[in-house]
Amino acid sequence: MAGVIRRHELTDAAWVRIEPLLPGHPRQGGWWVDHRMVLNGILWKLATGAPWRDLPERYGNWKTVYERYRRWAADGTFDSLLEHVQVHDDSVGRI
């Protein structure tokens, strides 16, 4: 992701750590919105508490971001991310 990293967005270092842990693209055809853009939208929403419909356009369609958030919450993706970060940070003495 080129450009300025805004407040509440993933740094390049954080993205490198979590990108491999995110689900792959759907098996069926169709266009898939970039995970990093969507995840940054989710982080913006959670940090601001704003309604999903107020999501800035730079994060894509609010419904797409919401649906990905809902899917990842239900399928355990967020739990896996948290566990990975906790295990990694504990192994390097950050916890």
RAUR-V554656 format. One record per residue. N is the residue number from 0. PSI is psi in radians with two decimals (NA if undefined). D_CENTER is the distance of its C-alpha to the mean C-alpha in whole Angstrom. Layout:
BEGIN
n=N psi=PSI d_center=D_CENTER
n=N psi=PSI d_center=D_CENTER
END
This chain:
BEGIN
n=0 psi=1.97 d_center=13
n=1 psi=2.70 d_center=17
n=2 psi=-2.92 d_center=18
n=3 psi=2.38 d_center=17
n=4 psi=2.08 d_center=14
n=5 psi=2.88 d_center=14
n=6 psi=2.45 d_center=14
n=7 psi=0.13 d_center=11
n=8 psi=2.77 d_center=9
n=9 psi=2.36 d_center=8
n=10 psi=2.90 d_center=12
n=11 psi=-0.69 d_center=13
n=12 psi=-0.75 d_center=14
n=13 psi=-0.70 d_center=11
n=14 psi=-0.73 d_center=9
n=15 psi=-0.63 d_center=12
n=16 psi=-0.67 d_center=12
n=17 psi=-0.31 d_center=9
n=18 psi=-0.79 d_center=9
n=19 psi=-0.27 d_center=12
n=20 psi=-0.18 d_center=11
n=21 psi=2.62 d_center=8
n=22 psi=2.64 d_center=11
n=23 psi=3.09 d_center=13
n=24 psi=2.70 d_center=14
n=25 psi=2.65 d_center=16
n=26 psi=-0.56 d_center=20
n=27 psi=2.83 d_center=22
n=28 psi=3.11 d_center=22
n=29 psi=2.85 d_center=20
n=30 psi=2.40 d_center=18
n=31 psi=2.13 d_center=14
n=32 psi=2.41 d_center=12
n=33 psi=2.23 d_center=10
n=34 psi=-0.73 d_center=6
n=35 psi=-0.74 d_center=6
n=36 psi=-0.78 d_center=7
n=37 psi=-0.79 d_center=6
n=38 psi=-0.68 d_center=2
n=39 psi=-0.66 d_center=5
n=40 psi=-0.73 d_center=7
n=41 psi=-0.80 d_center=6
n=42 psi=-0.71 d_center=7
n=43 psi=-0.81 d_center=10
n=44 psi=-0.82 d_center=11
n=45 psi=-0.62 d_center=11
n=46 psi=-0.61 d_center=13
n=47 psi=-0.47 d_center=15
n=48 psi=0.15 d_center=16
n=49 psi=2.75 d_center=17
n=50 psi=2.64 d_center=17
n=51 psi=-0.68 d_center=15
n=52 psi=-0.30 d_center=17
n=53 psi=0.13 d_center=17
n=54 psi=2.26 d_center=14
n=55 psi=2.54 d_center=15
n=56 psi=-0.45 d_center=16
n=57 psi=-0.30 d_center=14
n=58 psi=0.03 d_center=11
n=59 psi=-2.98 d_center=13
n=60 psi=2.29 d_center=14
n=61 psi=-0.61 d_center=14
n=62 psi=-0.65 d_center=15
n=63 psi=-0.80 d_center=12
n=64 psi=-0.77 d_center=9
n=65 psi=-0.78 d_center=11
n=66 psi=-0.68 d_center=12
n=67 psi=-0.73 d_center=9
n=68 psi=-0.84 d_center=8
n=69 psi=-0.76 d_center=12
n=70 psi=-0.81 d_center=12
n=71 psi=-0.54 d_center=9
n=72 psi=-0.70 d_center=11
n=73 psi=-0.62 d_center=14
n=74 psi=0.04 d_center=14
n=75 psi=0.11 d_center=13
n=76 psi=-0.81 d_center=10
n=77 psi=-0.66 d_center=9
n=78 psi=-0.72 d_center=12
n=79 psi=-0.72 d_center=12
n=80 psi=-0.82 d_center=10
n=81 psi=-0.78 d_center=12
n=82 psi=-0.76 d_center=15
n=83 psi=-0.82 d_center=14
n=84 psi=-0.73 d_center=14
n=85 psi=-0.78 d_center=17
n=86 psi=-0.79 d_center=19
n=87 psi=-0.84 d_center=18
n=88 psi=-0.58 d_center=19
n=89 psi=-0.67 d_center=22
n=90 psi=-0.40 d_center=23
n=91 psi=0.19 d_center=23
n=92 psi=0.41 d_center=25
n=93 psi=-0.15 d_center=22
n=94 psi=NA d_center=22
END
